[in-house]
């Protein structure tokens, strides 16, 4: 076992504070102790099945640079790992694979409003090279301790080395996509029921907000298809054949998640169009009612307007029953117009 320094960290170089966990594995078994960077470099042996797995959470440039210098990580990949906000991608820098994954977390809420936050994104970067696997998390990316425990409980799988870590992390992220899609479906169904209910039309801003959150979800899921297909193709010498089979399963799950999100997008777009159409129909119905009421008002307005002119010689001005006769005519004409409008469903 490595000799420890006075602060309790194993000798051979202190680990950065951003390191969540660091371990050496040999033949799928975790070796005891927590070792510093220099000792890790001395003890890793890719040919002998011994590799290191270092997990970091939101490291600063200085903190990750210590790890980068120890394992010879490419500066461009290190820059991406520090600043995050990258698209899902798979890059090769020498003998190191660099995988970027966008994570999705469902945000609980009572109902979708015009300002609801439905999903929150984070990032996980994985460096997989000869004798090491380095995972870097940012934002709301889920902790990887459960992934580490599951792999440690399966020495046969973990015995495949860094490729097994890469697969396990990708599998976790894609499974979360499916979980979030199930939760997202509930929001869509609830809002869909409101859109097509006979009550007042749903505010289009709520549907638009749902579409915006779905777009954020889609931006995380869709670009990962290419990297997963490359990993599952069997053309990368870094990935053992047995791990490739597991990666094909992850790619299949991702395809299902991607198709689900695309289906959601079409459904929400249809809901938005239906809501706008309902609003247009409602506005047309309101205009018809207003026009009908204007028609009813126009008849008495015209008649009393004529008799309001200041002329001496006008018909029926001196007739004893002229006033009630005019009122009767007004009522009869308005009744006929009202019944006609009702028959044509304008009122």
C-alpha positions in Angstrom: 0.0 0.0 0.0 1.2 3.5 -0.8 2.8 5.5 2.1 0.5 8.4 3.1 1.5 12.0 3.7 0.8 13.8 6.9 -2.5 15.2 5.6 -3.8 11.7 4.9 -3.4 11.8 1.1 -1.3 9.1 -0.4 2.1 10.2 -1.3 3.2 11.0 -4.8 1.3 14.3 -5.5 -1.8 15.6 -3.9 -5.1 15.2 -5.7 -7.0 18.4 -6.7 -9.9 19.4 -4.4 -12.3 18.8 -7.4 -11.6 15.1 -7.3 -14.7 13.3 -6.0 -13.1 9.8 -6.1 -9.9 8.2 -7.4 -9.1 4.5 -7.5 -6.9 2.0 -9.1 -8.4 -1.2 -10.5 -6.7 -4.4 -11.4 -8.5 -7.3 -13.2 -11.9 -5.7 -12.3 -11.0 -5.3 -8.6 -10.5 -2.0 -6.7 -7.1 -1.8 -5.1 -7.1 -0.4 -1.5 -6.0 3.2 -0.7 -6.4 6.6 -2.3 -3.2 7.4 -4.3 -1.7 10.7 -5.4 -1.2 11.5 -9.1 2.5 10.6 -9.3 1.9 7.2 -7.6 -1.0 6.5 -9.9 1.2 7.0 -12.9 3.7 4.6 -11.4 1.2 1.9 -10.7 -1.0 1.9 -13.8 -0.3 -0.8 -16.3 -2.7 -1.1 -19.3 -1.1 -4.3 -20.5 -1.5 -5.9 -17.0 -5.2 -4.8 -16.7 -4.5 -2.1 -14.1 -6.0 1.3 -14.7 -7.0 4.4 -12.7 -10.5 6.0 -12.6 -10.5 9.6 -11.5 -13.8 11.5 -11.1 -14.0 15.3 -10.9 -16.8 17.7 -10.4 -16.6 21.2 -11.9 -12.8 21.6 -11.7 -11.1 24.9 -12.3 -8.6 25.3 -15.0 -5.7 24.9 -12.5 -7.2 21.8 -10.9 -7.8 19.9 -14.1 -4.5 21.0 -15.5 -2.8 18.9 -12.8 -4.6 15.9 -14.1 -4.0 16.9 -17.7 -0.3 17.2 -17.1 -0.1 13.8 -15.4 -1.9 11.9 -18.2 -0.9 14.0 -21.2 -4.4 15.2 -22.1 -4.8 17.4 -25.2 -5.2 21.1 -24.4 -8.3 21.4 -26.6 -10.0 18.6 -24.7 -8.9 20.1 -21.4 -10.4 23.5 -22.4 -13.7 21.9 -23.3 -13.7 20.0 -20.0 -13.3 23.3 -18.1 -15.7 25.6 -19.9 -18.4 23.0 -20.6 -21.4 24.1 -22.8 -20.3 21.7 -25.5 -22.3 19.7 -28.0 -22.3 15.9 -27.5 -19.3 14.6 -29.5 -16.6 12.0 -29.7 -13.0 13.1 -30.4 -9.8 11.3 -30.6 -6.6 12.9 -29.4 -3.7 10.5 -30.0 -4.5 7.4 -28.0 -7.2 9.1 -25.9 -10.9 9.1 -26.6 -12.8 12.2 -25.4 -16.6 11.8 -25.1 -18.9 14.7 -24.3 -22.4 13.8 -23.0 -25.3 16.2 -22.2 -27.3 15.2 -19.2 -31.0 15.9 -18.6 -32.8 16.3 -15.3 -36.5 16.7 -15.0 -37.6 19.6 -12.8 -40.7 18.9 -10.8 -43.6 21.3 -11.1 -47.4 21.4 -10.6 -48.3 22.5 -14.1 -46.7 24.0 -17.2 -46.8 27.8 -17.1 -45.4 30.4 -19.5 -42.2 30.5 -17.4 -41.9 26.9 -16.2 -38.5 25.2 -16.1 -39.2 21.6 -17.1 -35.7 20.2 -17.8 -32.2 21.2 -16.6 -29.1 20.2 -18.5 -25.6 19.3 -17.3 -22.5 17.7 -18.9 -20.3 14.7 -18.4 -16.9 14.4 -20.2 -15.1 11.1 -20.3 -11.4 10.8 -21.1 -10.6 7.1 -21.9 -6.9 6.3 -22.6 -4.4 3.6 -22.0 -4.5 2.9 -18.3 -6.9 5.7 -17.2 -10.5 6.9 -17.3 -11.2 10.5 -16.2 -14.8 11.7 -15.8 -15.7 15.4 -15.4 -19.1 16.5 -14.4 -20.7 20.0 -14.7 -24.0 21.5 -13.6 -26.9 19.1 -12.8 -25.1 16.0 -14.2 -26.0 13.1 -11.9 -23.3 11.7 -9.5 -21.4 8.7 -10.8 -21.0 7.0 -7.4 -23.8 4.5 -8.3 -22.2 3.8 -11.6 -18.8 3.1 -9.9 -20.4 0.8 -7.3 -22.3 -1.1 -10.0 -19.1 -1.6 -12.0 -17.2 -2.6 -8.9 -19.8 -5.2 -8.2 -19.2 -6.7 -11.7 -15.5 -7.4 -12.0 -15.9 -9.1 -15.3 -17.3 -6.0 -16.9 -14.9 -3.7 -15.1 -12.0 -5.9 -16.2 -12.4 -4.4 -19.7 -10.8 -1.3 -18.4 -11.5 2.4 -19.3 -13.9 1.3 -22.1 -16.1 -0.2 -19.5 -16.3 3.1 -17.7 -17.1 4.9 -20.9 -19.9 2.5 -21.6 -21.3 2.7 -18.1 -21.4 6.5 -18.1 -23.1 6.6 -21.6 -25.6 4.0 -20.4 -26.5 6.1 -17.4 -27.0 9.2 -19.4 -29.2 7.5 -22.1 -31.3 5.8 -19.4 -31.9 9.2 -17.9 -33.1 10.4 -21.3 -35.8 7.7 -21.3 -36.8 8.5 -17.7 -37.2 12.3 -18.5 -39.1 11.4 -21.7 -41.7 9.5 -19.6 -42.1 12.4 -17.2 -42.3 14.9 -20.1 -45.0 12.8 -21.7 -47.2 13.5 -18.6 -46.9 17.3 -19.2 -47.8 16.9 -22.8 -50.8 14.8 -22.1 -52.1 17.2 -19.4 -51.7 20.2 -21.7 -53.2 18.4 -24.6 -56.3 17.6 -22.6 -56.7 21.3 -21.8 -56.2 22.4 -25.4 -59.0 20.2 -26.7 -61.3 20.7 -23.8 -64.5 22.8 -24.4 -63.4 25.4 -21.9 -61.6 28.6 -22.8 -58.6 28.0 -25.0 -55.2 27.4 -23.4 -52.8 30.3 -23.4 -50.4 29.7 -26.3 -47.5 31.0 -24.2 -47.8 27.8 -22.1 -47.5 25.6 -25.1 -44.6 27.7 -26.5 -42.8 27.3 -23.2 -43.3 23.5 -23.4 -41.9 23.6 -26.9 -38.8 25.6 -25.8 -38.1 23.1 -23.0 -38.5 20.3 -25.5 -36.1 21.9 -27.8 -33.5 22.0 -25.0 -34.2 18.3 -24.4 -33.8 17.6 -28.1 -30.5 19.5 -28.3 -29.1 17.2 -25.7 -30.3 14.0 -27.2 -30.1 14.3 -31.0 -26.3 15.1 -31.5 -25.3 12.0 -29.4 -26.5 9.6 -32.2 -23.3 10.0 -34.2 -20.8 9.4 -31.3 -22.7 6.4 -30.1 -22.8 4.9 -33.6 -19.0 5.3 -33.9 -18.5 3.7 -30.5 -20.8 0.8 -31.4 -19.5 0.3 -34.9 -16.5 -1.8 -33.7 -14.1 0.3 -35.8 -12.3 1.8 -32.7 -9.4 -0.3 -31.6 -9.7 1.2 -28.1 -13.1 -0.5 -27.5 -13.0 -4.3 -26.8 -15.4 -6.4 -28.8 -17.5 -7.4 -25.7 -17.9 -3.7 -24.7 -18.9 -2.9 -28.3 -21.9 -5.2 -27.9 -23.0 -3.3 -24.8 -22.5 0.0 -26.6 -24.8 -1.2 -29.4 -27.5 -1.7 -26.8 -26.9 1.9 -25.5 -27.2 3.1 -29.1 -30.5 1.3 -29.5 -31.9 2.9 -26.4 -30.7 6.3 -27.5 -32.4 5.8 -30.9 -35.7 5.1 -29.0 -35.2 8.2 -26.9 -34.5 10.3 -30.0 -37.6 9.0 -31.8 -39.7 9.7 -28.7 -38.4 13.3 -28.5 -39.0 13.9 -32.2 -42.6 12.5 -31.7 -43.1 14.9 -28.8 -41.9 17.8 -31.0 -44.5 17.0 -33.7 -47.2 16.6 -31.1 -46.5 19.9 -29.3 -46.3 21.7 -32.7 -49.7 20.3 -33.5 -51.0 21.4 -30.1 -49.6 24.9 -30.8 -51.3 25.1 -34.2 -54.6 23.8 -32.7 -54.5 26.4 -30.0 -53.9 29.2 -32.5 -56.7 27.8 -34.7 -59.1 27.7 -31.7 -58.2 31.3 -30.8 -58.9 32.3 -34.4 -62.2 30.5 -34.4 -63.1 32.2 -31.1 -62.2 35.6 -32.5 -64.3 35.0 -35.6 -67.3 33.9 -33.4 -66.9 37.0 -31.3 -66.8 39.2 -34.4 -70.0 37.6 -35.7 -71.8 38.3 -32.4 -70.6 41.9 -32.5 -71.7 42.2 -36.1 -75.1 40.7 -35.2 -75.6 43.1 -32.4 -74.6 46.0 -34.6 -77.2 44.9 -37.2 -79.9 44.8 -34.5 -79.0 48.3 -33.3 -78.8 49.7 -36.8 -82.5 49.3 -37.5 -83.9 51.5 -34.6 -81.0 53.9 -35.1 -81.9 54.5 -38.7 -85.6 54.9 -38.0 -85.3 57.3 -35.1 -82.6 59.1 -37.0 -84.9 59.8 -39.9 -87.7 61.0 -37.5 -85.2 63.1 -35.7 -84.7 65.4 -38.6 -86.1 68.9 -38.2 -88.6 69.1 -41.1 -92.2 70.3 -40.8 -93.7 68.1 -43.5 -92.8 64.5 -42.7 -95.2 61.5 -43.0 -97.2 60.6 -39.9 -95.9 63.5 -37.8 -99.4 64.6 -37.0 -100.9 61.1 -36.8 -102.2 60.2 -33.3 -100.8 56.6 -33.5 -97.6 57.5 -35.2 -95.3 57.0 -32.2 -96.6 53.6 -31.2 -96.6 52.6 -34.9 -92.9 53.4 -35.3 -92.1 51.5 -32.1 -94.1 48.5 -33.4 -92.2 48.6 -36.7 -88.9 48.7 -34.9 -89.8 45.8 -32.7 -91.0 43.7 -35.6 -88.0 44.4 -37.8 -85.6 43.7 -34.9 -87.4 40.4 -34.2 -87.1 39.2 -37.8 -83.4 40.1 -37.9 -82.8 38.4 -34.5 -84.5 35.2 -35.6 -82.6 35.2 -38.9 -79.3 35.6 -37.0 -80.2 32.9 -34.5 -81.1 30.5 -37.4 -77.7 31.1 -38.9 -76.0 30.7 -35.5 -74.6 34.2 -35.4 -76.2 34.7 -31.9 
